[in-house]
Amino acid sequence: MTKIGKFQTALHWVFPSRCVACGTLVESDFGLCSACWAQTSFLGGTLCDYCGVPVLGEETNDTVSCDDCHTIQRPWLMGRSALAYEGVARKLVLALKHGDRQDIAKPAARWMANAAVPLTSNGALVVPVPMHWSRLLKRRYNQASLLGHHMARLLDLPFCPDALIRPRVAGSTEGLTTVERFQKLEGAIEPHKKRGTRMAGRRVILVDDVMTSGATLSSAAQACVAAGANEVCVITLARVAKDAQIPDKCGNIRKCVMTTVEIYTSPLCGFCHAAKRLLTQKGVEFSEVDVLADPNRKPEMIQRANGGRTVPQIFVGDIHVGGCDDLYALDRAGKLDALLGA
């Protein structure tokens, strides 16, 4: 055994490989344990040509689209997603996005590379959906750029992390309708004045972590076309697909049901931050209502909370959980995961 091999063996003994989702010991680096693998919905079978979500029916030579992509015209040629945004996949996405778990990008990019094979062509350029500089400064990294970097290396494709820019802060799209999301993000992304020229005359593969309505990807795709891209394709780690028919590991079809979590907060409330932190750790995406910024929503909160006036007030579907203490009490009792459907 070489010195490098001995060093790697010793390193493995000191830092054994762990599941990227739950931390259980596994055989290889950057993998999932059997339990988490079974709870991760990899998308396959007959897929929507525009977003990669499974659709019922057999594969044909005709264009296949899901209900969302049939209703909303997509400004790209083809799209794919690696995972359904639920369970372990949702936990991984949120940990990468908000939990500083940059180590997740490497295995996630491998899953994306497998899904992106139909999108690749000679000379295709991999471009991540950009982040505004102020958010990048706060988060310290762009998760779409991390995913794109690793995926491009696996597919042996060129990568340009700054071909697109966000010249203005669009703000949060949480709680907005699909139409409102598209209106808010229209023109929010532009090609970089210099690096954007790399997209001219070639296929561009856009990379993002999650596709929900497709508004962000639409804005980015339009910017690519404005820069002279011949074709635009999109690849995301996960696709939010409410009520989609998802095949499980045994081939059985089940419905993907998304739990709606809403939390009324104030930026000055430490309990609000603690509640949001726990929900993020659970891999739950939530809709936040800032009653300080939008005081007109406070009467709505009071009515829904049966007179509760303090923040946070947390709702899971139609169930009023209560405040931060109530949320943590459910977690200690082992009842929160079942309620969240995590």
DORO-616755 format. One line per 8 residues: their letters; for each residue x, y, z of N, C-alpha, C, CB. Coordinates in steps of 0.02 Angstrom, whole numbers, plus 50000, padded with zeros to 5 digits. Glycine has a CB too. Example, Ala and Ser with C-alpha at 12.3 -4.5 7.8 and 13.67 -1.06 7.14 Angstrom:
as> 50660:49716:50390:50615:49775:50390:50660:49835:50390:50565:49776:50452; 50642:49888:50354:50684:49947:50357:50645:50002:50394:50704:49970:50286
REM end
This chain:
mtkigkfq> 50042:49940:50000:50000:50000:50000:50044:50062:50000:49952:50000:50062; 50028:50111:49959:50067:50172:49954:50056:50215:50017:50047:50212:49892; 50099:50266:50025:50091:50311:50081:50025:50347:50080:50149:50361:50083; 50004:50366:50018:49939:50401:50012:49882:50355:50032:49929:50426:49939; 49887:50291:50011:49835:50243:50029:49832:50232:50104:49848:50177:49994; 49891:50227:50137:49892:50218:50209:49862:50280:50244:49965:50206:50233; 49879:50339:50217:49852:50400:50247:49776:50402:50241:49883:50462:50214; 49749:50383:50182:49677:50383:50172:49642:50333:50217:49659:50368:50099
talhwvfp> 49674:50274:50228:49646:50224:50273:49643:50249:50344:49687:50159:50269; 49698:50281:50366:49700:50310:50433:49648:50365:50441:49770:50337:50449; 49641:50405:50389:49592:50460:50391:49521:50433:50396:49599:50504:50329; 49509:50377:50362:49443:50346:50364:49427:50320:50434:49438:50289:50313; 49478:50295:50468:49467:50271:50537:49452:50329:50584:49529:50232:50562; 49486:50385:50573:49475:50443:50617:49409:50478:50600:49534:50492:50611; 49396:50484:50535:49335:50518:50512:49296:50470:50467:49351:50585:50474; 49259:50423:50496:49222:50374:50455:49167:50407:50414:49191:50321:50501
srcvacgt> 49150:50375:50358:49099:50401:50312:49031:50399:50346:49098:50361:50246; 48993:50452:50336:48927:50457:50365:48875:50477:50313:48926:50507:50423; 48814:50456:50324:48759:50474:50280:48751:50550:50279:48692:50440:50303; 48746:50580:50220:48741:50653:50215:48675:50679:50241:48752:50675:50143; 48625:50635:50250:48560:50657:50274:48551:50650:50349:48505:50618:50239; 48571:50592:50377:48558:50580:50449:48620:50570:50491:48513:50520:50456; 48679:50561:50460:48741:50553:50497:48757:50482:50516:48737:50593:50559; 48716:50433:50497:48730:50362:50511:48793:50340:50473:48670:50317:50492
lvesdfgl> 48831:50295:50502:48892:50270:50469:48873:50232:50405:48931:50223:50517; 48910:50248:50352:48900:50214:50287:48968:50192:50260:48864:50261:50236; 48967:50153:50206:49028:50124:50180:49071:50174:50141:49012:50065:50136; 49038:50219:50104:49075:50265:50061:49058:50337:50077:49061:50251:49987; 49104:50383:50058:49093:50454:50071:49036:50481:50028:49157:50493:50057; 49003:50532:50053:48953:50570:50016:48896:50525:49991:48985:50606:49957; 48872:50481:50034:48817:50437:50014:48760:50439:50064:48842:50366:50008; 48708:50401:50049:48650:50395:50093:48649:50326:50124:48585:50409:50054
csacwaqt> 48624:50322:50186:48614:50257:50217:48552:50224:50185:48605:50263:50295; 48542:50160:50199:48487:50124:50167:48419:50153:50186:48489:50051:50187; 48412:50176:50248:48348:50204:50271:48333:50269:50234:48349:50216:50346; 48382:50313:50229:48371:50377:50195:48363:50367:50120:48430:50425:50208; 48399:50319:50092:48392:50304:50020:48320:50283:50005:48442:50247:49998; 48292:50241:50049:48223:50217:50039:48173:50274:50042:48206:50164:50090; 48190:50327:50079:48144:50384:50087:48158:50441:50038:48148:50410:50158; 48204:50430:49991:48221:50481:49942:48190:50463:49875:48298:50488:49935
sflggtlc> 48150:50509:49847:48114:50495:49785:48155:50520:49725:48045:50529:49786; 48191:50474:49693:48227:50490:49632:48177:50486:49574:48287:50441:49620; 48177:50537:49532:48128:50542:49478:48150:50500:49418:48117:50615:49458; 48105:50459:49394:48119:50417:49337:48055:50396:49302:48159:50356:49358; 48061:50355:49250:48003:50333:49212:47986:50383:49158:47943:50324:49259; 47922:50389:49142:47899:50438:49093:47898:50507:49126:47829:50420:49065; 47937:50553:49100:47947:50618:49133:47922:50675:49089:48021:50628:49149; 47900:50729:49122:47883:50790:49087:47947:50816:49053:47854:50844:49136
dycgvpvl> 47942:50834:48990:48001:50857:48953:48026:50925:48976:47985:50860:48880; 47985:50961:49014:48004:51029:49033:48029:51037:49105:47947:51075:49023; 48008:50991:49149:48030:50997:49219:48054:50932:49249:47974:51025:49261; 48039:50875:49216:48065:50811:49241:48021:50776:49292:48130:50821:49269; 47961:50802:49305:47918:50768:49353:47884:50708:49319:47864:50818:49382; 47874:50652:49355:47843:50594:49323:47770:50609:49302:47844:50535:49371; 47752:50582:49244:47683:50587:49220:47659:50517:49204:47678:50634:49158; 47594:50507:49208:47566:50441:49193:47567:50428:49118:47494:50436:49221
geetndtv> 47579:50367:49099:47581:50349:49028:47648:50321:49008:47564:50409:48986; 47652:50297:48947:47713:50268:48921:47752:50319:48881:47697:50207:48877; 47818:50308:48877:47861:50353:48839:47846:50350:48764:47935:50337:48852; 47842:50408:48733:47830:50412:48661:47879:50461:48630:47757:50433:48646; 47877:50469:48565:47919:50517:48531:47890:50588:48534:47930:50497:48459; 47827:50592:48557:47795:50658:48562:47817:50693:48626:47718:50650:48561; 47809:50759:48626:47825:50799:48685:47777:50783:48741:47824:50874:48670; 47804:50770:48800:47763:50753:48859:47768:50810:48909:47786:50686:48892
scddchti> 47712:50831:48937:47714:50886:48986:47666:50871:49043:47696:50953:48953; 47685:50893:49102:47641:50887:49161:47588:50942:49158:47683:50892:49228; 47542:50942:49206:47488:50992:49205:47516:51063:49211:47440:50978:49263; 47566:51073:49254:47594:51140:49263:47626:51165:49199:47645:51139:49320; 47667:51123:49168:47703:51144:49108:47658:51147:49047:47761:51097:49094; 47600:51114:49050:47551:51121:48996:47516:51188:49002:47500:51063:48999; 47507:51212:49064:47473:51276:49076:47519:51335:49066:47444:51277:49146; 47582:51328:49090:47630:51384:49088:47681:51371:49033:47666:51392:49157
qrpwlmgr> 47687:51418:48987:47736:51411:48933:47807:51420:48961:47722:51462:48877; 47850:51372:48948:47919:51373:48974:47966:51401:48920:47941:51302:48997; 48008:51449:48937:48055:51477:48888:48119:51436:48881:48073:51548:48906; 48114:51371:48891:48172:51327:48882:48152:51265:48843:48203:51308:48950; 48202:51231:48816:48191:51174:48772:48172:51111:48810:48252:51161:48730; 48210:51097:48863:48200:51035:48901:48222:51045:48973:48239:50977:48868; 48192:51009:49019:48211:51014:49089:48210:50947:49124:48166:51063:49124; 48250:50941:49176:48253:50881:49217:48264:50900:49290:48308:50833:49192
salayegv> 48242:50856:49335:48255:50862:49406:48276:50794:49432:48193:50890:49446; 48319:50793:49481:48344:50729:49507:48296:50698:49558:48412:50739:49539; 48266:50740:49601:48227:50715:49657:48159:50750:49662:48265:50724:49722; 48112:50717:49693:48049:50749:49712:48060:50785:49779:47990:50697:49718; 48036:50846:49784:48049:50888:49843:48004:50866:49901:48038:50963:49827; 48024:50814:49935:47987:50787:49992:48035:50746:50034:47926:50745:49969; 48016:50734:50097:48053:50689:50140:48127:50707:50146:48047:50620:50116; 48170:50657:50134:48242:50666:50140:48268:50718:50090:48278:50599:50130
arklvlal> 48241:50718:50030:48263:50766:49979:48251:50837:50002:48226:50753:49912; 48193:50850:50031:48178:50917:50056:48227:50936:50113:48105:50920:50082; 48242:50888:50156:48289:50900:50210:48358:50918:50183:48293:50839:50256; 48381:50882:50132:48446:50895:50102:48449:50964:50069:48464:50841:50052; 48396:50981:50032:48395:51046:49997:48398:51103:50047:48331:51052:49954; 48359:51099:50100:48358:51154:50148:48423:51157:50189:48298:51145:50196; 48453:51099:50201:48518:51099:50237:48572:51131:50194:48538:51027:50256; 48570:51117:50129:48618:51148:50083:48605:51223:50076:48615:51115:50014
khgdrqdi> 48541:51240:50074:48522:51310:50061:48529:51355:50122:48450:51312:50036; 48510:51329:50179:48508:51371:50239:48552:51347:50297:48438:51377:50264; 48576:51285:50293:48611:51255:50349:48686:51252:50341:48586:51188:50361; 48714:51285:50289:48786:51287:50278:48815:51217:50267:48821:51320:50337; 48774:51171:50240:48797:51103:50226:48822:51098:50154:48740:51051:50239; 48879:51130:50141:48906:51131:50074:48929:51062:50051:48963:51180:50070; 48940:51016:50099:48962:50948:50081:48908:50910:50043:48980:50910:50144; 48845:50933:50048:48791:50899:50014:48795:50910:49938:48723:50923:50040
akpaarwm> 48827:50964:49917:48828:50982:49846:48860:50927:49803:48866:51048:49836; 48911:50894:49829:48947:50844:49789:48904:50784:49772:49010:50821:49825; 48873:50750:49821:48830:50693:49802:48768:50716:49764:48809:50654:49863; 48741:50774:49781:48682:50800:49746:48698:50812:49673:48657:50865:49780; 48757:50839:49659:48777:50852:49590:48783:50787:49550:48843:50890:49588; 48803:50734:49584:48808:50669:49550:48739:50644:49528:48842:50617:49596; 48689:50653:49572:48621:50634:49553:48595:50678:49497:48574:50639:49614; 48612:50743:49499:48591:50789:49447:48625:50772:49380:48607:50860:49467
anaavplt> 48688:50753:49383:48724:50736:49321:48691:50677:49286:48798:50720:49337; 48669:50628:49325:48635:50570:49296:48569:50592:49262:48621:50517:49349; 48533:50637:49295:48470:50660:49268:48480:50706:49208:48429:50696:49321; 48537:50740:49205:48549:50791:49153:48577:50763:49088:48596:50842:49179; 48591:50698:49086:48621:50669:49025:48582:50686:48962:48625:50593:49033; 48514:50683:48962:48477:50700:48900:48485:50773:48879:48404:50685:48909; 48509:50816:48924:48514:50888:48909:48582:50906:48879:48503:50928:48972; 48630:50862:48885:48699:50880:48867:48709:50877:48791:48748:50833:48901
sngalvvp> 48755:50918:48767:48775:50918:48697:48845:50948:48695:48725:50958:48652; 48880:50937:48640:48947:50964:48633:48946:51041:48638:48978:50943:48565; 48989:51067:48682:48994:51139:48689:48942:51171:48734:48990:51170:48623; 48899:51130:48765:48849:51158:48810:48883:51191:48870:48800:51103:48834; 48857:51248:48891:48887:51286:48946:48842:51280:49007:48897:51360:48926; 48870:51261:49064:48833:51256:49126:48834:51323:49162:48862:51199:49171; 48775:51348:49178:48769:51414:49209:48721:51410:49268:48744:51467:49157; 48741:51432:49328:48696:51430:49386:48650:51491:49387:48736:51428:49450
vpmhwsrl> 48592:51481:49417:48547:51538:49430:48582:51583:49481:48476:51514:49457; 48587:51648:49467:48627:51692:49510:48591:51712:49574:48647:51754:49472; 48630:51738:49619:48605:51764:49683:48626:51838:49688:48632:51722:49744; 48583:51880:49716:48602:51950:49724:48662:51955:49772:48542:51992:49751; 48706:52003:49760:48768:52007:49799:48756:52014:49873:48810:52065:49775; 48701:52047:49893:48687:52056:49964:48670:51991:49998:48631:52107:49974; 48632:51949:49963:48615:51883:49991:48676:51837:49989:48556:51851:49951; 48716:51843:49937:48777:51803:49934:48825:51821:49990:48812:51813:49866
lkrrynqa> 48828:51885:50007:48871:51908:50062:48847:51878:50128:48872:51984:50065; 48782:51874:50135:48753:51848:50197:48762:51772:50203:48679:51866:50202; 48750:51736:50147:48752:51663:50147:48823:51637:50135:48705:51635:50095; 48865:51676:50101:48935:51660:50087:48944:51614:50027:48966:51629:50147; 48891:51584:50001:48897:51542:49942:48830:51539:49907:48923:51472:49961; 48833:51525:49842:48773:51514:49802:48766:51439:49792:48776:51552:49734; 48714:51409:49821:48706:51336:49816:48699:51313:49744:48646:51314:49857; 48667:51352:49701:48661:51334:49631:48729:51331:49597:48614:51383:49594
sllghhma> 48773:51376:49616:48841:51377:49588:48881:51317:49611:48877:51442:49608; 48874:51298:49674:48908:51238:49699:48885:51176:49661:48895:51229:49775; 48820:51169:49653:48792:51112:49617:48816:51111:49544:48715:51113:49620; 48814:51170:49512:48834:51175:49443:48908:51159:49433:48820:51244:49416; 48950:51182:49479:49022:51169:49475:49037:51095:49475:49059:51204:49533; 49008:51059:49524:49021:50987:49530:48990:50949:49472:48995:50960:49596; 48930:50969:49451:48896:50934:49396:48934:50943:49331:48825:50960:49388; 48958:51003:49318:48996:51016:49256:49059:50974:49253:49014:51091:49251
rlldlpfc> 49093:50965:49310:49154:50924:49312:49137:50851:49296:49188:50929:49381; 49081:50827:49323:49062:50757:49311:49043:50745:49238:49004:50737:49356; 49012:50796:49207:48990:50789:49137:49043:50814:49088:48926:50828:49127; 49099:50838:49114:49154:50864:49072:49129:50920:49027:49185:50808:49031; 49093:50968:49057:49065:51025:49020:49095:51090:49048:48988:51026:49024; 49100:51142:49008:49124:51207:49034:49074:51237:49082:49139:51255:48976; 49099:51276:49129:49057:51305:49182:49073:51379:49188:49068:51269:49250; 49021:51420:49190:49031:51493:49200:48987:51516:49258:49014:51532:49134
pdalirpr> 49015:51527:49317:48975:51542:49376:48943:51612:49376:49017:51536:49437; 48969:51658:49334:48943:51726:49336:48920:51750:49267:48996:51773:49363; 48893:51704:49227:48866:51725:49162:48802:51766:49170:48852:51663:49118; 48767:51754:49226:48705:51790:49241:48713:51828:49307:48644:51741:49246; 48676:51883:49314:48677:51923:49375:48606:51942:49396:48720:51986:49365; 48600:51959:49460:48537:51987:49486:48552:52059:49506:48509:51945:49547; 48534:52108:49464:48551:52177:49479:48510:52209:49535:48544:52218:49418; 48454:52177:49553:48411:52205:49606:48385:52149:49650:48353:52245:49576
vagstegl> 48366:52167:49710:48338:52119:49757:48263:52112:49742:48350:52141:49832; 48243:52052:49723:48173:52041:49706:48130:52030:49768:48166:51981:49660; 48163:52010:49823:48125:51996:49884:48098:51925:49885:48069:52046:49893; 48068:51905:49940:48042:51838:49948:47979:51828:49907:48028:51824:50022; 47971:51767:49881:47910:51750:49844:47865:51704:49885:47928:51717:49778; 47882:51694:49949:47842:51651:49992:47771:51680:49998:47874:51645:50061; 47722:51635:49991:47653:51656:50000:47621:51686:49938:47648:51703:50055; 47659:51696:49884:47632:51727:49824:47601:51674:49779:47687:51765:49786
ttverfqk> 47552:51694:49739:47524:51649:49690:47573:51640:49632:47456:51675:49664; 47559:51591:49589:47604:51579:49532:47610:51641:49488:47579:51519:49491; 47553:51673:49474:47553:51733:49432:47594:51789:49465:47481:51758:49419; 47587:51797:49531:47623:51849:49567:47698:51834:49568:47597:51855:49639; 47717:51771:49571:47788:51752:49570:47819:51772:49503:47796:51677:49582; 47784:51757:49448:47811:51774:49382:47816:51849:49372:47767:51743:49327; 47766:51885:49397:47767:51958:49390:47824:51988:49431:47701:51988:49413; 47836:51961:49491:47888:51988:49535:47958:51976:49507:47881:51957:49603
legaieph> 47967:51919:49473:48034:51900:49449:48047:51918:49376:48044:51826:49459; 47999:51948:49344:48009:51967:49274:48065:52019:49269:47943:51994:49243; 48115:52004:49229:48172:52049:49220:48218:52053:49279:48147:52116:49205; 48211:52008:49328:48253:52011:49388:48323:51985:49376:48221:51971:49444; 48333:51946:49321:48398:51917:49306:48420:51942:49237:48395:51839:49307; 48485:51959:49232:48512:51985:49170:48579:51952:49155:48521:52062:49174; 48599:51951:49090:48666:51925:49074:48720:51974:49096:48672:51912:48998; 48776:51947:49119:48833:51988:49137:48859:52022:49074:48888:51946:49172
kkrgtrma> 48879:52086:49079:48899:52124:49020:48958:52092:48984:48918:52195:49040; 49005:52061:49021:49063:52030:48989:49056:51954:48986:49127:52048:49028; 49048:51922:49044:49045:51849:49045:48983:51822:49011:49049:51824:49116; 48931:51862:49006:48870:51840:48973:48879:51824:48900:48817:51892:48981; 48930:51851:48869:48943:51838:48798:48963:51765:48786:48997:51884:48772; 48983:51729:48838:49002:51658:48830:48941:51615:48812:49034:51632:48894; 48881:51641:48824:48820:51602:48809:48799:51607:48736:48764:51624:48854; 48826:51656:48701:48804:51669:48631:48820:51610:48586:48839:51733:48604
grrvilvd> 48769:51588:48548:48778:51537:48497:48787:51467:48522:48835:51554:48457; 48768:51453:48585:48777:51385:48611:48718:51366:48656:48843:51380:48650; 48716:51302:48673:48665:51278:48721:48687:51295:48791:48653:51202:48713; 48641:51320:48831:48654:51336:48901:48613:51289:48945:48636:51411:48917; 48645:51259:48995:48611:51217:49043:48608:51255:49109:48647:51148:49053; 48548:51279:49126:48538:51317:49187:48533:51270:49247:48474:51361:49182; 48563:51289:49303:48563:51248:49363:48533:51286:49421:48635:51225:49380; 48487:51253:49458:48461:51282:49520:48447:51225:49568:48396:51323:49506
dvmtsgat> 48435:51242:49631:48424:51190:49681:48353:51163:49679:48438:51217:49751; 48302:51206:49671:48233:51184:49673:48193:51221:49619:48202:51197:49742; 48147:51185:49588:48098:51217:49544:48030:51211:49577:48097:51184:49473; 47999:51269:49588:47931:51270:49617:47882:51289:49561:47926:51321:49677; 47872:51353:49551:47829:51375:49496:47866:51379:49430:47798:51443:49512; 47933:51388:49434:47973:51397:49375:47985:51470:49358:47941:51363:49317; 47962:51516:49401:47969:51588:49387:48042:51610:49386:47931:51628:49439; 48082:51586:49433:48153:51605:49435:48190:51578:49373:48186:51579:49499
lssaaqac> 48177:51515:49357:48209:51485:49299:48187:51519:49234:48194:51410:49296; 48125:51540:49232:48100:51575:49172:48137:51641:49162:48025:51588:49177; 48146:51678:49217:48182:51742:49213:48254:51730:49191:48180:51778:49281; 48285:51677:49218:48355:51661:49199:48359:51639:49127:48383:51607:49246; 48312:51597:49105:48312:51573:49036:48304:51630:48986:48257:51521:49026; 48260:51677:49002:48250:51735:48959:48313:51777:48954:48192:51778:48985; 48351:51781:49009:48414:51818:49008:48465:51782:48964:48441:51826:49079; 48464:51715:48965:48510:51677:48922:48495:51689:48848:48505:51601:48939
vaaganev> 48431:51688:48832:48410:51700:48763:48429:51771:48741:48333:51689:48755; 48421:51819:48787:48439:51888:48772:48514:51894:48758:48420:51935:48830; 48554:51850:48789:48627:51851:48779:48647:51813:48716:48662:51821:48839; 48599:51784:48680:48615:51751:48617:48620:51675:48619:48677:51777:48591; 48597:51644:48675:48600:51572:48680:48555:51540:48627:48578:51548:48750; 48579:51488:48593:48539:51453:48542:48482:51414:48574:48584:51407:48501; 48500:51378:48629:48451:51337:48664:48464:51343:48739:48454:51262:48640; 48411:51335:48778:48417:51336:48850:48383:51273:48878:48386:51401:48881
cvitlarv> 48418:51237:48921:48390:51181:48958:48399:51195:49033:48424:51113:48938; 48359:51162:49074:48364:51174:49146:48371:51108:49184:48302:51213:49172; 48409:51109:49238:48416:51051:49282:48414:51076:49354:48482:51013:49268; 48374:51043:49396:48370:51061:49466:48381:50999:49509:48302:51095:49484; 48403:51009:49570:48411:50953:49615:48342:50924:49632:48447:50976:49679; 48293:50967:49644:48227:50942:49665:48171:50981:49631:48220:50945:49741; 48115:50949:49623:48055:50979:49593:47999:50976:49644:48036:50944:49527; 47970:51034:49660:47910:51036:49702:47852:51017:49657:47899:51108:49734
akdaqipd> 47821:50961:49672:47768:50935:49629:47709:50912:49671:47794:50877:49584; 47668:50959:49690:47610:50943:49731:47562:50898:49692:47574:51007:49754; 47541:50844:49725:47494:50796:49697:47521:50757:49636:47431:50832:49676; 47588:50760:49626:47617:50722:49570:47615:50647:49587:47690:50745:49556; 47612:50605:49535:47612:50533:49544:47684:50509:49543:47570:50498:49488; 47711:50492:49602:47782:50474:49609:47789:50399:49618:47814:50512:49668; 47829:50365:49576:47841:50294:49587:47889:50283:49645:47868:50261:49523; 47874:50234:49689:47920:50219:49743:47973:50169:49719:47883:50192:49804
kcgnirkc> 48016:50146:49766:48071:50102:49747:48047:50035:49718:48116:50090:49806; 47984:50016:49734:47957:49953:49709:47915:49963:49646:47915:49920:49763; 47912:50026:49622:47873:50040:49562:47801:50056:49574:47877:49982:49516; 47780:50056:49638:47711:50074:49654:47701:50149:49650:47692:50049:49724; 47644:50171:49625:47629:50242:49617:47597:50269:49680:47584:50254:49555; 47622:50325:49704:47592:50360:49760:47590:50434:49746:47632:50346:49825; 47548:50468:49783:47540:50540:49772:47587:50579:49818:47467:50562:49785; 47622:50628:49789:47667:50671:49828:47626:50727:49859:47724:50700:49782
vmttveiy> 47620:50726:49925:47579:50775:49960:47623:50822:50000:47528:50740:50007; 47617:50886:49988:47658:50936:50022:47620:50965:50082:47678:50992:49974; 47651:50962:50141:47622:50991:50201:47634:51067:50201:47651:50958:50264; 47581:51105:50211:47587:51178:50212:47601:51201:50284:47523:51211:50185; 47656:51235:50293:47675:51261:50359:47678:51337:50355:47743:51231:50383; 47641:51371:50398:47640:51444:50400:47661:51467:50470:47570:51472:50381; 47700:51521:50472:47722:51547:50536:47720:51623:50535:47794:51523:50553; 47684:51652:50583:47680:51724:50591:47737:51745:50637:47610:51747:50620
tsplcgfc> 47777:51794:50615:47838:51811:50651:47849:51887:50655:47898:51779:50619; 47901:51904:50692:47928:51971:50694:48004:51965:50693:47903:52012:50757; 48040:52006:50655:48113:52000:50652:48147:52014:50719:48141:52047:50600; 48112:52045:50766:48141:52062:50831:48130:52007:50883:48112:52127:50856; 48097:51954:50864:48077:51902:50911:48125:51843:50909:48005:51877:50896; 48160:51831:50965:48206:51775:50969:48171:51708:50966:48246:51779:51033; 48110:51704:50993:48072:51641:50990:48054:51625:50918:48009:51646:51033; 48041:51676:50877:48025:51665:50806:48085:51634:50771:48005:51732:50772
haakrllt> 48144:51660:50784:48205:51634:50753:48218:51562:50775:48265:51679:50770; 48204:51547:50839:48213:51479:50864:48165:51430:50831:48205:51477:50940; 48103:51452:50822:48053:51409:50790:48071:51396:50717:47983:51442:50794; 48093:51448:50682:48113:51440:50612:48174:51395:50606:48127:51508:50580; 48220:51401:50654:48280:51359:50654:48261:51285:50660:48328:51380:50710; 48214:51269:50704:48194:51200:50713:48159:51173:50650:48147:51193:50774; 48116:51214:50620:48082:51192:50559:48132:51180:50502:48031:51244:50537; 48183:51223:50498:48235:51214:50447:48275:51150:50459:48282:51275:50445
qkgvefse> 48291:51137:50523:48327:51076:50540:48286:51013:50523:48344:51075:50614; 48220:51020:50525:48176:50964:50508:48168:50956:50433:48108:50974:50540; 48198:51002:50394:48192:50998:50322:48125:51021:50296:48205:50929:50299; 48094:51068:50332:48027:51091:50314:48031:51161:50285:47980:51090:50375; 47999:51171:50227:47994:51237:50198:47929:51269:50223:47996:51235:50119; 47933:51331:50244:47874:51363:50274:47862:51431:50243:47883:51369:50350; 47800:51453:50249:47780:51520:50227:47780:51566:50287:47710:51519:50192; 47816:51620:50283:47825:51666:50340:47787:51731:50329:47899:51680:50352
vdvladpn> 47750:51752:50379:47714:51815:50378:47743:51861:50432:47637:51805:50388; 47775:51915:50411:47806:51962:50457:47753:52014:50476:47868:51997:50424; 47726:52007:50538:47672:52052:50559:47697:52122:50576:47636:52022:50619; 47763:52129:50583:47791:52196:50595:47794:52235:50529:47861:52191:50626; 47814:52200:50475:47817:52232:50410:47748:52239:50378:47862:52192:50363; 47703:52193:50395:47635:52194:50368:47585:52189:50425:47625:52136:50317; 47574:52245:50462:47530:52243:50520:47457:52226:50504:47532:52309:50555; 47438:52233:50442:47369:52216:50423:47356:52141:50428:47355:52240:50352
rkpemiqr> 47409:52101:50432:47400:52028:50438:47393:52005:50510:47459:51992:50406; 47406:52051:50558:47402:52031:50629:47331:52012:50650:47428:52086:50673; 47279:52050:50631:47210:52028:50649:47195:51959:50622:47159:52078:50622; 47219:51944:50562:47210:51877:50533:47243:51825:50578:47240:51873:50462; 47304:51839:50602:47339:51793:50647:47300:51782:50711:47409:51819:50663; 47276:51836:50740:47239:51831:50804:47177:51789:50796:47220:51901:50829; 47142:51798:50740:47082:51759:50728:47097:51686:50719:47045:51786:50667; 47149:51671:50680:47167:51601:50667:47193:51567:50730:47218:51596:50611
anggrtvp> 47227:51607:50773:47257:51579:50834:47210:51582:50894:47321:51617:50851; 47145:51592:50880:47095:51593:50934:47112:51644:50988:47087:51524:50965; 47133:51703:50966:47147:51757:51014:47220:51764:51032:47109:51746:51075; 47262:51721:51007:47334:51726:51022:47364:51788:50990:47371:51663:50999; 47398:51828:51030:47425:51892:51005:47501:51893:50999:47402:51947:51049; 47535:51845:51031:47608:51845:51030:47634:51806:50970:47636:51816:51095; 47694:51822:50950:47727:51784:50897:47784:51742:50926:47754:51832:50841; 47798:51685:50895:47768:51661:50833:47701:51625:50845:47816:51614:50797
qifvgdih> 47661:51622:50793:47602:51579:50791:47612:51533:50731:47535:51620:50786; 47610:51468:50744:47629:51418:50693:47570:51375:50675:47688:51375:50719; 47561:51365:50609:47507:51323:50583:47536:51271:50536:47454:51367:50547; 47515:51209:50546:47533:51154:50501:47469:51130:50469:47571:51095:50539; 47460:51147:50406:47396:51133:50373:47342:51173:50409:47380:51057:50374; 47290:51138:50431:47235:51170:50467:47245:51167:50542:47169:51137:50448; 47301:51140:50564:47313:51131:50637:47352:51190:50664:47350:51065:50651; 47326:51221:50718:47362:51274:50753:47408:51243:50805:47312:51325:50786
vggcddly> 47473:51246:50792:47522:51216:50838:47529:51259:50900:47590:51209:50804; 47530:51325:50891:47541:51372:50947:47605:51411:50936:47543:51334:51014; 47642:51421:50990:47703:51460:50987:47766:51418:50984:47707:51506:51046; 47822:51449:50998:47887:51415:50995:47891:51359:51047:47944:51465:51006; 47870:51372:51109:47872:51321:51161:47830:51260:51142:47848:51349:51228; 47772:51272:51112:47728:51217:51091:47762:51175:51037:47661:51244:51066; 47797:51209:50990:47831:51174:50936:47885:51128:50964:47861:51223:50886; 47925:51154:51010:47980:51115:51039:47952:51059:51084:48027:51160:51080
aldragkl> 47895:51071:51116:47865:51019:51158:47842:50960:51115:47805:51048:51198; 47814:50975:51056:47795:50921:51010:47856:50882:50987:47759:50951:50949; 47911:50917:50976:47972:50883:50954:47999:50838:51009:48025:50934:50933; 47999:50862:51070:48024:50821:51126:47981:50760:51137:48026:50863:51191; 47916:50766:51123:47870:50710:51132:47871:50662:51073:47799:50736:51142; 47911:50678:51021:47916:50635:50963:47856:50638:50916:47925:50565:50985; 47817:50693:50921:47756:50698:50880:47763:50747:50822:47699:50720:50924; 47817:50787:50822:47823:50840:50771:47835:50812:50701:47879:50887:50790
dallga> 47879:50762:50696:47895:50734:50630:47833:50706:50596:47948:50680:50637; 47791:50671:50634:47730:50643:50606:47683:50699:50583:47695:50597:50657; 47679:50751:50622:47636:50807:50604:47659:50842:50540:47632:50858:50661; 47725:50849:50534:47754:50884:50476:47756:50839:50415:47824:50908:50492; 47748:50774:50426:47753:50727:50370:47824:50718:50346:47709:50749:50313; 47873:50733:50391:47944:50728:50372:47968:50657:50371:47987:50770:50419
REM end
